[in-house]
Amino acid sequence: MDEPPSVLAVVSLNELGGGRRPVLAQLSRDRTDERFPMLVYEEETFGDFTLTTSFKLKDGAAEQIAGIAFRIQDERNYYYIRASGLGGTFYFYKVVNGQRSPPVGNKMEIRRGVWHTLTIECKGARIQAGLNGKEAIPPLEDKSFTSGQIGFWTKSDAVSYFGDTTVVYRPKEILAQTLVKDAFQKYPRLQGLKIYAPANEGGDLKVVASLDPSEVGRTAPLEVGKVLVDRGYFYGKGEGEVMLTLPLHDNNGEKVAAVRVVMKSFIGQTEKNALARAMPVVKSMETRIQTLKDLTQ
């Protein structure tokens, strides 16, 4: 429990009946120098986003420091921006394979015991950061990590508090869904289009992308598995339409998924010319598939 930032004081008084409210806190007094406690939000992967959080440097003998880690790949690969009260610095770092880059930022007073507002904005390779409503470091460009998780970051024995945090972002669209949307725009005569793939290697085949979002997650019919294992394609006819299920290959020529193409039939429609109509759709998708992981994550 702690006093809220001043902009939230009225809200807190009304909702909690007093001047204190819950905050997120790092309380360990472990003074190990290269110790970086992080609390990572694992439910979402963020590409472009704007994050705003409040933090307070409460105590610490070795460090009084707090920050945000972002575009986290794992514990050895991520970006972070932190404010140090003892050092009087506001810095950006990149961690690659556990190795920290030289800092980018400025020296400035970071007062202990008061709430500060940190803002981080990522758009593509461009990263910007502000402190208390002002630009704190020059905008920078880095292409190492295009998306990842977000977490609260501290160091050593820093007792650091974090208040309300918001992240404004557009949910990341997997490549499979992008391929479906792009194909429909390029080939507007398509009646239906969906991609089947395992959510992870060795998993069951399911719909991972479709022109009809309600179909995503449905189990694939048996013929889809057969297409990926022992036959070239599956052909079917319905009332006024033809359907072809074909394999999707990655850049190594391996079958990693399947696509069902539904097209309006015409007088004289044959299996051969239906296949000729469907193949350009499939080939245009395959030029953009590196691996199964790229397709579904």
Secondary structure as UniProt FT lines:
FT   HELIX           6..8
FT   HELIX           9..16
FT   STRAND          24..26
FT   TURN            33..34
FT   STRAND          38..46
FT   STRAND          49..59
FT   STRAND          65..74
FT   TURN            75..76
FT   STRAND          77..84
FT   TURN            85..88
FT   STRAND          89..96
FT   TURN            97..98
FT   STRAND          99..100
FT   STRAND          104..107
FT   TURN            112..113
FT   STRAND          115..123
FT   TURN            124..125
FT   STRAND          126..131
FT   TURN            132..133
FT   STRAND          134..141
FT   STRAND          148..153
FT   TURN            156..157
FT   STRAND          159..169
FT   HELIX           175..186
FT   TURN            188..189
FT   STRAND          190..198
FT   TURN            201..202
FT   STRAND          205..210
FT   HELIX           213..215
FT   TURN            216..217
FT   HELIX           222..229
FT   STRAND          234..238
FT   TURN            239..240
FT   STRAND          241..249
FT   TURN            251..252
FT   STRAND          255..264
FT   TURN            267..268
FT   HELIX           271..286
FT   TURN            287..288
FT   HELIX           292..296
//
